[in-house]
Amino acid sequence: MKRLTHALSPLALLLASCGAPASGDSPPAAATPAVVPQAEAPFTVTEIARFEEPWAMAFLPGTPLALVTERKGRLLLWEEGGEVREVTGVPPMDYGGQGGLGDVAVRMVTQGGAPRPMVYLSWAEAGAGDTRGAAAGRAWLALDGQPRLEGLDVFWRQSPKVTGRGHYSHRFAFSPDGAELFLASGDRQKMAPAQDPASDLGKIFRFGIGNPDRVTDARVTVSMGHRNMLGLAFDAQGRLWALEHGPRGGDELNLVRQGANYGWPLVSQGDHYDGRAIPRHATRPDLAPPALSWNPVIAPGGMVIYRGDLFPQWRGQALIAALGAQGLVRVAIEGDTPAREVARYDLGTRIRAIAEREDGSIWLLEDGPGARLLRLTPRER
């Protein structure tokens, strides 16, 4: 983990493409396994609750509680066997297109000798004129009486703010030691700024968060050349993986390396929506190819790397919420071998988000209005 988070140099960041592992090989394309219908899947699906346009969820460790974001701006506190309550103190945001309230992550921080939940949120924020950009902040979660956020600190604002309402990304991942926060910043459908070291767009950043009072001011660029990342997760080896939407074809799973340039929009395994060709990764060995790509796309909605005991055969694998593939996609990422898709489960619905609970159960959020919160547990045989 220290190799990833502390070995970056300013030169490596400015010349990120030179820091990418040299490879002229085309990335492996996903060979789609036979799609498993829900009735034959190794899990039982149980509807637990419903939400309006949810985007993300996070469980509060050691509690029967979880937080769910709805894109129109509501942060909701769900309690197992109890009610769903709205959390106050959420910042104003710009709703529309792909924008609104985004990711949520929680860690327990000791305050006054007792653990207290610290909540991290991302959202789309309006700027001057017809511009907007992603933002991220953190606040204490107060649970006495009306649940509320206290002391919100906005520690990042995407720069520059631009027109349009797409490709915010704004996904979080905590480092394994809990001292750093990694944040995905999408290209905002502007493409070229993903290759500009001076722009926030199309990058992955890290922030020091060990201080419970404030986020470390210094922000470090980890990688560049990204499009629209909707999955960000660490594996058991301390490696960071990013899952992103390609254009027409070319969804990617990337093993994130310090200083690497992942090529967008210079290269892709897909093409522009209007049919114009994009050079493939094999044409630019100085740019990092994805560990796995999909064409046709799966249109990912989120990702976890499974650690639990309920599905021991899945431990260490990436579990992907799929909007386009309408279900759950399972990918093996063992060792240094190429990533490979090993199973695809058809749930017949667009899946926006995925989370793993401490007991090893898997939780999914559907996309759109009236979206169901679904719990997956092993099917009894």
C-alpha positions as CSV (number, residue, x, y, z in Angstrom):
1,M,0.0,0.0,0.0
2,K,2.8,2.4,0.8
3,R,4.3,1.8,-2.6
4,L,1.0,3.1,-4.2
5,T,0.3,6.0,-1.9
6,H,3.7,7.5,-1.1
7,A,6.1,6.9,-4.1
8,L,4.6,9.5,-6.4
9,S,6.9,12.3,-7.5
10,P,6.0,15.6,-9.3
11,L,7.9,14.5,-12.4
12,A,6.0,11.2,-12.5
13,L,2.7,13.1,-12.2
14,L,3.5,15.5,-15.0
15,L,4.8,12.7,-17.3
16,A,2.2,10.2,-16.2
17,S,2.2,8.4,-19.5
18,C,5.9,7.6,-19.2
19,G,5.2,6.0,-15.8
20,A,2.8,3.5,-17.3
21,P,3.9,-0.1,-17.6
22,A,5.2,-0.6,-21.2
23,S,3.1,-3.2,-23.0
24,G,2.2,-3.4,-26.7
25,D,-0.2,-6.2,-26.1
26,S,-3.9,-5.7,-26.5
27,P,-5.8,-6.0,-23.2
28,P,-7.8,-9.2,-22.7
29,A,-11.3,-9.0,-23.9
30,A,-14.0,-10.5,-21.7
31,A,-15.2,-13.8,-23.0
32,T,-18.8,-13.7,-21.9
33,P,-19.7,-16.8,-19.9
34,A,-23.1,-18.3,-20.2
35,V,-25.6,-16.0,-18.5
36,V,-27.0,-17.6,-15.4
37,P,-30.8,-16.9,-14.9
38,Q,-31.8,-15.8,-11.4
39,A,-33.6,-19.1,-10.8
40,E,-30.4,-21.0,-11.2
41,A,-28.1,-18.5,-9.4
42,P,-26.3,-19.7,-6.1
43,F,-28.1,-17.0,-4.2
44,T,-31.6,-16.0,-3.0
45,V,-32.8,-12.5,-3.8
46,T,-34.9,-10.7,-1.1
47,E,-36.4,-7.3,-1.5
48,I,-35.8,-5.2,1.6
49,A,-36.8,-1.6,0.8
50,R,-37.4,0.9,-2.0
51,F,-35.8,4.2,-2.9
52,E,-36.1,6.9,-5.6
53,E,-33.1,7.1,-8.0
54,P,-30.6,5.7,-5.5
55,W,-26.9,6.0,-6.4
56,A,-24.9,4.5,-3.6
57,M,-25.1,2.9,-0.1
58,A,-22.8,2.3,2.8
59,F,-23.2,0.3,6.0
60,L,-22.3,1.8,9.4
61,P,-19.8,-0.8,10.9
62,G,-21.1,-2.6,13.9
63,T,-24.6,-1.3,13.6
64,P,-27.9,-2.3,11.9
65,L,-27.8,1.0,9.9
66,A,-26.9,2.0,6.4
67,L,-26.8,5.2,4.4
68,V,-28.4,5.5,1.0
69,T,-28.0,8.4,-1.4
70,E,-30.8,9.5,-3.8
71,R,-29.7,11.6,-6.8
72,K,-32.3,14.3,-6.2
73,G,-30.5,15.2,-3.0
74,R,-31.8,13.0,-0.2
75,L,-29.5,11.1,2.2
76,L,-31.4,8.4,3.9
77,L,-30.7,6.4,7.0
78,W,-32.0,2.8,6.7
79,E,-32.3,0.6,9.8
80,E,-32.7,-3.1,9.6
81,G,-36.2,-3.9,10.9
82,G,-36.9,-0.2,11.4
83,E,-37.9,2.9,9.5
84,V,-36.1,4.9,6.8
85,R,-35.3,8.4,8.0
86,E,-33.9,11.4,6.1
87,V,-30.6,12.8,7.2
88,T,-30.5,16.6,7.4
89,G,-27.5,18.9,6.7
90,V,-26.9,17.7,3.1
91,P,-25.3,20.4,0.9
92,P,-27.2,21.9,-2.0
93,M,-26.5,20.3,-5.4
94,D,-27.2,20.4,-9.1
95,Y,-29.6,17.6,-10.1
96,G,-30.0,16.6,-13.7
97,G,-28.5,14.2,-16.3
98,Q,-26.1,12.0,-14.4
99,G,-25.7,14.7,-11.6
100,G,-27.0,15.0,-8.1
101,L,-26.1,13.3,-4.8
102,G,-23.5,10.7,-5.5
103,D,-21.3,8.4,-3.5
104,V,-21.3,7.8,0.3
105,A,-18.7,6.2,2.4
106,V,-18.5,5.8,6.2
107,R,-15.6,5.2,8.7
108,M,-15.8,5.1,12.4
109,V,-13.5,7.7,14.1
110,T,-12.8,8.1,17.8
111,Q,-14.1,11.3,19.2
112,G,-14.3,11.9,22.9
113,G,-13.1,8.4,23.6
114,A,-15.9,6.8,21.6
115,P,-16.3,5.7,18.0
116,R,-18.5,8.0,15.9
117,P,-19.4,7.8,12.2
118,M,-17.7,10.1,9.8
119,V,-19.6,10.3,6.5
120,Y,-18.0,11.2,3.1
121,L,-20.3,12.4,0.4
122,S,-19.9,13.5,-3.3
123,W,-22.3,15.5,-5.3
124,A,-22.7,17.7,-8.4
125,E,-22.3,21.4,-7.7
126,A,-23.4,24.3,-9.8
127,G,-20.9,26.9,-10.9
128,A,-21.0,30.3,-12.7
129,G,-23.2,30.4,-15.8
130,D,-24.2,27.0,-17.2
131,T,-21.4,25.1,-15.5
132,R,-21.1,22.5,-12.8
133,G,-18.6,20.0,-11.4
134,A,-18.3,17.3,-8.8
135,A,-17.6,18.1,-5.1
136,A,-16.7,16.0,-2.1
137,G,-17.0,16.7,1.6
138,R,-17.2,15.0,5.0
139,A,-19.2,15.5,8.2
140,W,-20.0,13.8,11.5
141,L,-23.2,11.8,11.5
142,A,-25.3,12.6,14.6
143,L,-27.8,9.9,15.5
144,D,-29.4,11.3,18.6
145,G,-32.9,12.5,17.7
146,Q,-33.2,13.6,14.0
147,P,-30.2,12.1,12.1
148,R,-28.1,14.9,10.8
149,L,-24.7,15.9,9.4
150,E,-22.6,18.2,11.5
151,G,-19.6,20.2,10.6
152,L,-19.6,19.6,6.9
153,D,-16.1,20.2,5.4
154,V,-16.0,20.5,1.5
155,F,-12.5,19.3,0.8
156,W,-12.6,19.1,-3.0
157,R,-14.2,20.9,-5.9
158,Q,-13.7,19.6,-9.4
159,S,-11.8,22.2,-11.4
160,P,-12.6,23.5,-13.9
161,K,-16.3,23.5,-13.8
162,V,-17.7,22.9,-17.2
163,T,-21.0,22.6,-19.1
164,G,-23.0,19.4,-19.3
165,R,-24.3,17.0,-16.8
166,G,-22.4,13.8,-17.4
167,H,-19.4,11.7,-16.3
168,Y,-18.9,13.1,-12.8
169,S,-17.6,9.7,-11.5
170,H,-17.0,11.0,-7.9
171,R,-16.5,7.5,-6.4
172,F,-14.6,6.9,-3.1
173,A,-12.3,4.1,-1.8
174,F,-10.5,4.1,1.6
175,S,-7.0,2.8,1.7
176,P,-6.6,-0.5,3.6
177,D,-5.0,1.3,6.5
178,G,-7.8,3.9,6.6
179,A,-5.4,6.8,6.5
180,E,-6.2,7.9,2.9
181,L,-9.2,8.4,0.7
182,F,-9.1,7.8,-3.1
183,L,-11.5,9.7,-5.3
184,A,-12.4,9.2,-9.0
185,S,-12.9,12.3,-11.1
186,G,-14.6,11.7,-14.5
187,D,-13.8,13.5,-17.8
188,R,-17.2,15.3,-17.8
189,Q,-17.7,14.2,-21.4
190,K,-15.0,16.7,-22.4
191,M,-12.4,14.0,-23.3
192,A,-9.2,16.0,-23.9
193,P,-8.8,17.3,-20.3
194,A,-8.2,13.7,-19.2
195,Q,-4.7,14.1,-20.7
196,D,-4.1,17.6,-19.1
197,P,-2.1,17.3,-15.8
198,A,-3.5,20.8,-14.9
199,S,-7.1,19.7,-15.1
200,D,-9.0,17.6,-12.5
201,L,-11.0,15.8,-15.2
202,G,-10.3,12.2,-15.9
203,K,-8.1,11.6,-12.9
204,I,-7.9,9.6,-9.7
205,F,-6.8,11.5,-6.6
206,R,-5.8,10.6,-3.0
207,F,-6.2,12.7,0.2
208,G,-4.8,12.1,3.6
209,I,-7.7,11.6,6.1
210,G,-5.9,10.4,9.2
211,N,-6.6,13.7,11.0
212,P,-10.1,13.5,12.4
213,D,-10.4,17.3,12.4
214,R,-9.7,18.0,8.7
215,V,-8.7,16.5,5.4
216,T,-5.0,16.9,4.6
217,D,-4.6,19.9,2.3
218,A,-2.2,18.2,-0.1
219,R,-3.9,16.4,-2.9
220,V,-1.9,13.9,-5.0
221,T,-2.8,12.7,-8.5
222,V,-2.6,9.0,-8.7
223,S,-3.5,8.4,-12.4
224,M,-4.9,10.1,-15.4
225,G,-6.5,9.3,-18.8
226,H,-9.8,8.0,-17.4
227,R,-13.3,8.4,-18.8
228,N,-16.1,7.7,-16.3
229,M,-15.2,5.6,-13.3
230,L,-18.2,4.2,-11.4
231,G,-16.3,1.5,-9.4
232,L,-13.3,2.0,-7.1
233,A,-12.0,-0.7,-4.7
234,F,-9.0,-2.2,-3.0
235,D,-8.2,-5.9,-3.1
236,A,-6.6,-8.0,-0.3
237,Q,-3.2,-7.3,-1.7
238,G,-3.6,-3.5,-1.3
239,R,-4.1,-3.0,-5.0
240,L,-6.5,-0.4,-6.3
241,W,-8.9,-1.3,-9.1
242,A,-11.0,1.2,-11.1
243,L,-14.0,0.2,-13.3
244,E,-15.1,2.6,-16.0
245,H,-17.6,3.1,-18.8
246,G,-16.1,3.1,-22.3
247,P,-17.6,4.8,-25.3
248,R,-19.4,2.6,-27.8
249,G,-17.7,-0.5,-26.6
250,G,-14.7,-0.7,-24.4
251,D,-15.8,-0.7,-20.7
252,E,-12.6,-1.2,-18.7
253,L,-11.4,-2.7,-15.5
254,N,-8.0,-1.1,-14.6
255,L,-5.4,-2.0,-12.1
256,V,-4.4,1.5,-10.9
257,R,-0.7,2.1,-10.8
258,Q,1.0,5.2,-9.5
259,G,1.7,7.8,-12.2
260,A,0.0,5.7,-14.9
261,N,-1.9,7.1,-17.9
262,Y,-4.8,4.9,-19.0
263,G,-5.1,6.5,-22.4
264,W,-8.5,8.1,-22.7
265,P,-9.3,9.7,-25.2
266,L,-6.1,8.8,-27.2
267,V,-6.9,5.1,-27.1
268,S,-9.8,2.8,-26.2
269,Q,-11.1,-0.7,-27.0
270,G,-14.3,1.0,-28.2
271,D,-15.2,3.8,-30.7
272,H,-17.1,7.1,-30.6
273,Y,-20.9,7.0,-30.6
274,D,-21.0,8.5,-34.0
275,G,-18.9,5.7,-35.4
276,R,-15.5,7.4,-35.6
277,A,-12.7,4.9,-34.8
278,I,-10.5,5.4,-31.7
279,P,-7.0,3.8,-31.9
280,R,-6.6,0.7,-29.8
281,H,-4.4,0.3,-26.8
282,A,-2.0,-1.9,-28.8
283,T,-1.0,1.2,-30.9
284,R,0.3,3.0,-27.8
285,P,2.6,0.8,-25.7
286,D,3.5,3.9,-23.6
287,L,-0.2,4.0,-22.2
288,A,-1.5,1.5,-19.7
289,P,-4.0,-1.0,-21.1
290,P,-6.9,-2.2,-19.1
291,A,-6.8,-5.5,-17.2
292,L,-10.1,-6.4,-18.9
293,S,-12.4,-4.8,-21.4
294,W,-15.9,-5.5,-22.5
295,N,-17.5,-5.1,-26.0
296,P,-20.5,-5.3,-25.9
297,V,-20.4,-3.2,-22.8
298,I,-21.8,-4.2,-19.4
299,A,-22.4,-0.5,-18.4
300,P,-21.1,-0.9,-14.8
301,G,-22.8,0.8,-11.9
302,G,-20.5,0.0,-9.0
303,M,-18.1,-2.6,-7.7
304,V,-16.9,-4.4,-4.5
305,I,-14.1,-6.9,-4.1
306,Y,-15.6,-9.6,-1.9
307,R,-14.1,-10.4,1.4
308,G,-16.8,-12.3,3.2
309,D,-17.6,-15.9,4.3
310,L,-21.2,-16.4,3.0
311,F,-19.8,-17.0,-0.6
312,P,-16.3,-18.4,0.1
313,Q,-15.8,-19.3,-3.5
314,W,-16.2,-15.6,-4.4
315,R,-13.6,-14.3,-2.0
316,G,-11.1,-12.0,-3.6
317,Q,-13.2,-11.5,-6.7
318,A,-14.7,-8.3,-8.1
319,L,-18.5,-8.2,-8.0
320,I,-19.8,-5.7,-10.4
321,A,-23.3,-4.1,-10.5
322,A,-24.3,-3.9,-14.1
323,L,-26.7,-1.5,-15.6
324,G,-26.5,-2.6,-19.2
325,A,-26.0,-6.3,-18.4
326,Q,-28.9,-6.0,-15.9
327,G,-27.4,-8.1,-13.1
328,L,-24.3,-9.1,-11.3
329,V,-21.0,-9.7,-13.1
330,R,-18.2,-11.7,-11.3
331,V,-14.6,-11.2,-12.2
332,A,-11.5,-13.1,-11.0
333,I,-8.4,-11.0,-10.3
334,E,-6.0,-13.5,-8.9
335,G,-2.3,-12.6,-8.6
336,D,-0.7,-11.0,-11.6
337,T,-2.7,-13.0,-14.2
338,P,-5.1,-11.1,-16.4
339,A,-8.5,-10.4,-15.0
340,R,-11.3,-12.6,-16.4
341,E,-15.0,-12.7,-16.2
342,V,-16.1,-16.0,-14.6
343,A,-19.9,-15.6,-14.2
344,R,-22.8,-13.3,-15.1
345,Y,-26.1,-13.5,-13.3
346,D,-29.2,-12.2,-15.0
347,L,-31.5,-10.3,-12.6
348,G,-33.6,-8.7,-15.3
349,T,-33.1,-5.2,-14.0
350,R,-30.6,-2.4,-14.1
351,I,-28.3,-2.5,-11.0
352,R,-26.9,0.8,-9.9
353,A,-24.9,0.0,-6.8
354,I,-23.5,-2.9,-4.7
355,A,-22.3,-3.1,-1.1
356,E,-21.0,-5.9,1.1
357,R,-22.1,-6.1,4.7
358,E,-20.0,-7.3,7.6
359,D,-21.9,-10.7,7.7
360,G,-20.8,-11.3,4.0
361,S,-24.3,-10.7,2.5
362,I,-24.3,-8.8,-0.7
363,W,-26.7,-5.8,-1.2
364,L,-27.8,-4.3,-4.5
365,L,-29.7,-1.2,-5.4
366,E,-31.7,-1.0,-8.6
367,D,-31.5,2.1,-10.8
368,G,-34.2,4.7,-11.3
369,P,-37.5,5.5,-9.6
370,G,-39.0,3.0,-7.2
371,A,-35.7,1.1,-7.1
372,R,-35.5,-2.0,-4.9
373,L,-32.9,-2.6,-2.3
374,L,-32.0,-6.3,-2.7
375,R,-30.2,-8.7,-0.3
376,L,-28.3,-11.7,-1.7
377,T,-27.7,-14.7,0.6
378,P,-26.7,-18.2,-0.3
379,R,-29.4,-20.4,-1.8
380,E,-30.2,-23.5,0.3
381,R,-29.6,-26.6,-1.7
